Amino acid sequence: MTPLSIDHVSRWFGNVVAVNDITMTISPGVTGLLGPNGAGKSTLISMMGGFLSPSTGSVTLDGNPTWRNETIYKHLGIVPEREGMYDFLTGREFVVANAELHGLGKKAAQKALATVEMEYAQDRKISTYSKGMKQRVKMASALVHEPSVLLLDEPFNGMDPRQRMQLMELLRKMGDEGRTVLFSSHILEEVEQLASHIEVIVAGRHAASGDFRKIRRLMTDRPHRYLVRSSDDRVLAAALIADPSTAGIEVDLAEGALRIQAVDFGRFTTLLPRIAREHDIRLLTVSPSDESLESVFSYLVAA
């Protein structure tokens, strides 16, 4: 299966532009789709899944357009954010119905329910489920035909910590198997733990793509912040502040460390160990304090 490709795609609703000229390729592995509320994530996923047509541009899977092409669903599984479920059915009946749409039977449905650990509640009506349980039974229906591509819109909503960990492990396993998994989420810590690749959308536009640490290091207009502990913070600070790669140093008495702003990432990373060696200083901690996904995301939104 070739990647899911989005080529110069825009989508507008009347005078409102939801997605503006986005191009990206979603390859095998786990990709996190990030953006603030209203950024266009759900609209983009709907176009990837063939639920919406692009106003301009194209969305293709294995070279075939997703819009008005029911054959893509042989390879595609979708978990939308909206529930849109038949609450009068039991969980098992709902998943069996989806299995039958793919020409499969109860055995495939039972396997999918077991995969998301919903066997214990499979004979209860969906109307009695919590939001987290509904998310998991939607996941089972999307996995029933073992798709090679899985699209999930805010799949962690309503799940308790144990359910989140179980789903994260399942998605990680699917990515390791070579399947293409794309999920949107506002839970940045979990995206950081799970996604090997991120795509960031801000105000309908494609803001960044790649590993979030690499994206952060490309932001040369913003200082890189480090927390550094050493055997002699005073001497280390004096030597570092004299170099143009360092914009500022603050002594954090509570942490017993230096908070350093580096404006030249490449120069600073070679300077720090050299100074420590020259002054016989032991570096006890060197920790980036702004390379979390949340920090990178905040920079991009504010840009």
N, C-alpha and C positions, 0 to 999 in steps of 0.2 A: 504494500500500500504506500503510495507516494503521499507527501505531506498535504495537509489542509492549507490551501492558499487563498489569501485575501489580496486582491489586486486593485489598488486605487478605488476602494469602496467608499461611497457616501450614501447616507440615507437621511432623508428629511421628511417631516410630517407637517404639511402646510408650510409655514414660514420658519419652523423650528428645525435646525440642523442637528440631528442626534449623533451622526457619525460623519466625519469630514475627511475624505481622501486618505483612508488608512490602507497601508500595504504591510502585510506580515505573512510569515510562513510558520505554521505550527507543526513541528516535527515530532517524531517518536520521543517518549519521555514525558515528564510532568511539567507543564507550563502553567504559571500563575498569571491570571489576568487581573490587573490592579487598576483602580481609579476611584475617585470620590463618587458619592451618590450623584446620579445624573450625568456621569461622564460618558455614557454610551455603551457600557459593558453588556448589558442585557440585550440591547438592540443588535450589537455585533454578534453575540452568541445566537440570537434568533436567526440572523442571516446565515451563519455557519450551519445551523441545523435545518435550513430550508423552510423556516416558518415565515420569513420576510424576504422580499426581493430587494436587492440594492437599487437605489435610485440611479446610481452610476457605478461602474466598475463590475467586478465579478468575484464570486466565491466558488471555489471548485474543490472537490475531493477526488483524488486519483484522476485529475484532469477533467472531471465531469461537474457541471454546475449543480449546486445544491438546491436551487430554487426549482420547484415543480419537477422534481426528479426522485420518485419514490424508491428507486433502486439503491440510493445511497444508504437507506435505513438498514440494508443488509450488513453494513459495516459500521454504522453509527449508532451510538446510544446517547440519549439526552436526558438530563435531569434539570428541568426548568425551575426557576425560583418560585413561580406561582404553583400552588398545589394542584388545582384542576383535576381532582380525583373523584372517583365515584364512592362517596362515603357509605353507601348502603351495601357495598361489597365487603367481604372479608379481605384481609391482606393476601391470602392464598388465591382467592378468586380473581383479584385484581392482577396479580402477577401471571396467573394461568392464562387470563384473557390476552395479555401482552405476548405470552409465549405462543399462543395459537395464531396471533396475527403474523408471526414469523414462521408458521408452519411447524411449530414445536409442540411438545406435550407437557404433561404434568411433571415429568422427571426433570426437565430443564428449569421449570418454575421452582421446584423444590430445591434444586442446586443453588439457584440464585438467592432464594430466601435464606439458605444456610450460609451463603457467602457473606451476607450482611447481618447475620445473627438475629433473624426475625422469626425463626421457627416457633419460638415460645408463644408468639402472639398472632400466628398466621390465621387462626380461626376466629379471631375477633373482628368485629366490623371496624372499618377504617375510621368511622365517626367517633370511635372511642380512643383513637390513638392520640398520643402527644405529638407536637410538631416534630420532635426528633424522630419518633417512630415513623411518621409519614415520610420524612426525608429518606429513611432507610428503605422503606418499601418502594418508594420511587426509584431508588438506586437499584433495587432488585429487578424491577421491571425494565430498567435500562440495560442491565447486564445479562438478561435472560438469554440472549442470542450470542453472547460472548463477542461483543463488537471490538474492532481494532481501533476505533476512535471513540472517545467518551468526552462529552461536553457537559459541564456541571456549573450551574449558575447559583452561587452562594450555597453550596451543599452543606456547610457546617451549621447553618442557621437552626437554632432550636435544639441542637444536640448537647448532651451533657459531656463532661470531660472524657469519660470512658468511651462513649460513642465516637467522639472526635478522634481519639487515638486509634480506635479500630478502623475508622474510615481512612485516616491518614496512612495507616499501614497497608490497607487494601490498595489505595491509589499508588503508593510507592511501589508495591509489588507489580502492579499493572505496568507502570513505567519501566521497571526493570525487565519486564517480559518483552519490551519493545512496542507496547501499545502507545497510542497517542492520547494523552490525557490533558485536557485544558479545564481549569476551574477558576472561577472568580471568587474572591473573598475579601472581606474587610478585616479579617483577623490576621494582621500582618505577621505576627510571630509564627503562626502556623504555616503561612506561605513561605516564610524564610526557611523553616525547617523542611518543608516538603518539596517545593518547586526547584528544579535544576535550572530553570529559565523563567524570566518574567517578561511580560509585555505590559507597559503602562499607558493608560489612556487618560488624558486630561481634557475636559471640555470638548469631547468628541474627536480629539486629535491624538495621533500616536506620539507619545512623549519620549519613550525610551524602550530599549529592547536588550535583553542579555542577562548575564549574571549581575545581581544587584551590586556586588562589591566592585566589579569592573566599571559599572555605570557610575558609581560614586567616585572612582578615581579619575574618570574623565571630566568631572566637574572641577576644572582647574580654577574657576573663578570663585570657588568657595574654600575656605581653609579646612584642612583635615585636622580633626581633634583627637588627641591621644591622652590617655592616662598613663603616666610613667612613674614607677617606684624604683628607687635605686639605693645603693649604699651611701651615696653622698649627693642628695638632691641639690644642695646649694651650689656646689662646683659644677654639676651637670647643667643647671639652669643658666649659670653665668656663661658657660661655653656655648650653649645652644642659642641664647638670645643675641649673641654677637654675630650670628650667621643670618644672611638674608632669607634663608629658607624658613625661618621661624618668625611668625608675626607677633606672638605674645605667649607669655608663660605665667600661669597663676599657681601659687602654692595652696594646695587644698589640705589644710591642717587636719580636718576631720578624717580624710582618707589617708593622710600621711603620704601624699603623692603630688606630682606636678601635673597640671592640666596644660597641655601644649597645643598651640595652633600652628600648623605647618602649612605654608602657602605654596611650597614646592615639594610635592610628594616624593618624587624620585630622588631629589637631593637630600631631603631629610632622612629617608630610610637608609641611606649610606652614611650620612653624617653622624647619626645617633650612635651606632656601634663603634665608629671610629673614635669619637670623643671619649666614649666609655673606656675603650682600650688604652687610649693615650693617657688618661687620667687615672687609670687603674680603678675604675668604678664598676661595680657589679650591677647589671640591670636585672631587677627582681620582677618587674611587671612592665610590659609594653602592650597596651590594649587600646585599639581604636574605639573611641567613644561616640562616633557618629556614623558608623558603617552598618548600623542595623537597617533593615528594610524600611522601617518606619521613618528613619531619618532621611533616607534616599527619597522616599515617596513624598515627604514633606517638602524637600528641596524642589522636586519636580513640580509639585502643585503650586508652589510659591513663585516658580520661575516665570 
